[in-house]
Amino acid sequence: MPRKRLTQLFPFLIPIRIRQRLLFYYASMRFDKNIYSRTKAPPLANTEFSASLPLRNTETGFDMIYQENKIFNLKLASDAVNGLLIKPGETFSFSLAVKGADKKTRYKDGLVMMNGRLTPAYGGGMCQLTDLIFLLFLHSPLIVTERHGHKIKDFPDLCGCGMPKGIDATVFEGWLDLKVKNTTRRTFQLNFDFSENEITGFLLSDCKSGCNYAVANGKVIYRRIGGKIYEEAEVIRIRSLSSTGEKNSEKLLYTNICEIGYTLPKEVEIIESA
């Protein structure tokens, strides 16, 4: 029988443990030799890439109030990131960028994955913003240095968003972050806009690139192992020349693997594995 953690025996210690973790987490960032993005500016001239996502998902199985709360949280967090520059040599950290975003106006309860289950929690729904930011970064020469996928997908993808499967970046302050490093000579910038039904993210830059990037899926398979179903989605990136549109590289970035916690459509083939 595994030994219980101290916070499991004494739950009242959890807030103290979280504060301790955050203190050490941000202290370590001061000494990790990275220069973190902190400067904001008016929108840069060139649009590197933009993408939109629907704001509401009706397939979660929870009251839609949590979708409205998520939208509130997304607007609060995106305000903290809006206009942030990622200069040459700098590293972007989502956790650092949104730190204190709820200091004056508190987040609301949204949906998060906790201990393998979807549940309402303070500040929930933030992963839709990090998923979008991750998608923007994949359409650029920025180097992803930290990214974590969800272990379980508890409800279907947003309908009509057009995002490839496996574009997933979960965050949990003090434990899981989304980071990229700018090793180019150009400056990049994040900007966001909200309509009634969509959030649109823009990755801007100070000058045009000689390359365009496209992100797509390679193989996507579903595999049953030990009674559980897993989605395995290859994410590839195609680079082409801006001047001619000619493809000059195609690379498998990673294979995203997560457990599926909802019923798949009958037409989806499931591979049985030992």
Sequence and secondary structure as in RCSB ss.txt:
>XXXX:A:sequence
MPRKRLTQLFPFLIPIRIRQRLLFYYASMRFDKNIYSRTKAPPLANTEFSASLPLRNTETGFDMIYQENKIFNLK
LASDAVNGLLIKPGETFSFSLAVKGADKKTRYKDGLVMMNGRLTPAYGGGMCQLTDLIFLLFLHSPLIVTERHGH
KIKDFPDLCGCGMPKGIDATVFEGWLDLKVKNTTRRTFQLNFDFSENEITGFLLSDCKSGCNYAVANGKVIYRRI
GGKIYEEAEVIRIRSLSSTGEKNSEKLLYTNICEIGYTLPKEVEIIESA
>XXXX:A:secstr
     HHHH GGGHHHHHHHHHHHHHHHHHTSS EE   B S  SEEEEEEEEES  TTSSS THHHHHHHHHHH
HHHHHHTTBEE TTEEEEHHHHHTTTTSSS   EEEEEETTEEEEEETTTTHHHHHHHHHHHHTSS EEEE    
SEE S   TT    TT     BTTTB  EEE  SSS EEEEEEE SSEEEEEEEESS  SEEEEEEEEEEEEEEE
TTEEEEEEEEEEEEEETTT  EEEEEEEEEEEEEE S   TTS EEEE 
